[in-house]
Amino acid sequence: PGGGVRDAGGRQRRAARGALLLAALAGTGVPAAIAEGVGGGDGLAATTEGGDADALFTSAEAIRNEHMHGELGRGEWPAEAVAVLEKAADAGSAAAARELAHVHHYGLAGHSVDVERAHALYSAAAAEGDASAQAEIGFMYAAGTAPGGADVARAGIHLYFAASAGDVDAQMAMGFRHSVGWGAPKQCHAAVLYYQPVAERVVEMGRAPGAPRGADKVRLSAEAEQGGGGSSAQMVEYYVYTADLGNAGAQAAIGQLFNFGGHGIERDHTRALQYLSRASAQGDADAAAHLGHMHANGLGTPQDNATALKLFREAVEANDNAFALYGLGYMHLTGYGVQKDPAAAMKYFTRAAERGSADAQFHLGAMYVTGVGVPRKDHSKAFYHFSLAAHQSHTIAIYNLAIMHAAGLGAPMSCRTALSLMKAVAERGNVVAGELTAAHARYKAGDSAAGLTRYLKAAFMGFEVAQANVAWMIERGEGDAEVFGGNRTQALELALQMHWLSAELGNEASLLAVGDAHYYGRGVQKSARQAAAVYRAGTAARLPQAMFNLGIMHEYGVGMPRDPHLAKRFFDRARSQSTEANVPAWLALAKLAVEQWVEEKCGRGMCLGMLETLGLRGLWDRARTWMLSSDGFKPEDFFDGPDGVADMASNSAQSARAVASNLDAAGTGQAKAQAATNGAEDARSDSVASDNSVGSEDAPRVEAPPVKSPWDGADWEGLVITLLALALGIALMRRNALRARVEAAQRALHAAGGQGAQTL
């Protein structure tokens, strides 16, 4: 696709009006005749246009369908169907070859991951014109798992043709590539046009009552910190237990959870109906309203408008329930169970919207788009109501806002805003987001290689959480050996790329990880200067960790000139940005003050070694996995190149002059000259050591001359101050950790006590 949405008056503007109208009517029950003439005749519309091999593939599908009761993920096959797929593929079925490739690519039906076999099968299917197989080959070249390794250009070719043939996964990938400029020109309009058909399918799926809910976007790093997500499962178990004891609030909450699904609970309308009925019998208005919707839509019970109307009215009389008001508005708008009355529907929707109903806010916007129940069409008011609903994550409202921003309807034309909204809609539902569910299921089942493979695909489709998960798994060595054939270097390079892409989409942790990678040389050549540049970007984003890291680098002169005053400024800024930064920043400030005091008393070169041996630079790392490790500080590890060596030599010379000055003040002129000579030799030795560190480990290294122990003649007052600061810091960290646990428990108890299903 090329070009973009044209300005007002063009064909695409009229088409956008038609698309907006179609989305606005989604699920409203408004007859299509109302829309006559609104779209100007240019509304967007979508049309749908071997024997032995096909018969074998049909047999394999029949076997698969017999096993589909929720236990099979997206694209999975039971073991007994794989043998039939093998025969169908041998007979020339492109679809069978594609599905058999899925089995080997994603480790399904008891098979291990075999990327070479998968690539061969995908190639055979793609040669027959299979768009999905074409897309999978593109993903393999993007990830570097295809024969020959990563090839961004070849990946783009395969994904382009697959997207042109209508493959939604490829359309997502091409939209993402154009949105960030990775492997394709950075072009907003092209990205919107790729995302739009996927978003439209999500909207279509969301129209039907009881439509499948979207995939849970689980962040593996957060799940690991929380102990595998057990707290959510335990909370659900607690609600079920309380509901079974007769608590009406818990019955209403768990009933809604079974009605919509989520948090490890499969959708079960029968059980939802049971719990909601019990809560409604006890006078719970919210349960009565949801029960009314189940009767109105025939979910778990025969469709019954009369019962739904009765339940809605009871809930409204009880406490003016917003969900019930919305139900009454919907019935009056469509004429289900009552006489059609758009004006009355408008009143009910308005009351429900004022009480926070996102569905009512959306329907108000739809009525202003179509002119039904209102004096006249008004795109500005429609935009306002869609915005209110979108803030509550109403999918169709978000899609409508994207269309309005793209075409300049009721709002200024903004391609970037339209792109952001369209991408958000496309990533909802199970059209493409099901890939995340399958990846997480494989990972939790202990098959890291299959989980990583699926996360890789989702990552190149533009899912930020998948990009972060890929990097997290590779950095911990989970599954990368099988996927990348033991090539750890290639895997780490890909992890860094994932961090870059994730940071591009706003992940602050990934931005810091990129800086850490440059600092330590993980997947990229070690460069303190590059790390500092990334941390500066993090500082501009007000990230306290980036500020703290810059403070440390200024304190020691790593990657930038040594400047204790700037170091103090960054430590202070880190404290001001986050309460979590209080303890590490306070320790760093205390240590900086002690360093300055020691330097004033006996010079940097003589006594500062006392502070280095304490390993204070690792305190924050042990507390919260920040940049600086607890390893001993070795400046030569960070000064690469002639400029870095010169900086370090200069620092060493300054230290020698400081020591000489102190000794001179004590009246030891001869010692002064000797110290200056030793300092110059130390600087030259450090320079040689830095040069040797760049080359082979076996290269000759010039040893530094023996130096006086930093403990000899030391001012023990400074040591005592440092040890006290260390003890106080540890005590503060333990106190803060305990406080955080107590506050988390209090929040959980508060949520369990009064928030109902919304808390879940």
Buried (B, 14 or more C-beta within 10 A) or exposed (E): BEEBBBEEEEEBBBBBBBBBBBBBBBBBEBEEEBBEEBBEEBBBEEEEEEEEBBEBBBBBBEBBEEBEEEEBBBBBBBEEBBEBBBBBBEBBBBBBBBBBBBBBBBBBBEBEBBBEBBBBBBBBBBEEEBBBBBBBBBBBBBBBBBEEEBBEEBBBBBBBBBBBBEBBBBBBBBBBBBBBEBBBEEBBBBBBBBBBBBBBBBBBBBBEEBBBBBBBBBBBBEBEEEEEBEEBEEBBEBBBEBBEEEBBBBBBBBBBBBBBBBEEBEBBBEBBBBBBBBBBEEEBBBBBBBBBBBBBBBBBBEBBBEBBBBBBBBBBEBEBBBBBBBBBBBBBBBBBBBEBBBEBBBBBBBBBBEBEBBBBBBBBBBBBBBBBBBEEBBBEBBBBBBBBBBEEEBBBBBBBBBBBBBBBBBBEBBBEBBBBBBBBBBBBBBBBBBBBBBBBBBBBEEBBBBBBBBBBBBBBBBBBBBBBBBBBBBBBEBBBBBBBEEBEEBBBBBBBBBBBBBBBBEBBBBBBBBBBBBBBBBBBEBBBBBBBBBBBBBBEEBBBBBBBBBBBBBBBBBBBEBBBEBBBBBBBBBBBBBEBBBBBBBBBBBBBBBBBBBBEBBBBBBBBBBBBEBBBBBBBBBBEBBBBBEEEBEBBBBBBEEEBBBBBBBBBBBBBBBBBEBBBEEEBEEBBEEBBEBBBBBBBBBBBBBBBBEEEEEEEEBEBEEEEEBEEEBBEEBBEBBEEBBEBBBEBBEEBEEEEEEEEEEEBEEBBEEEBBEBB
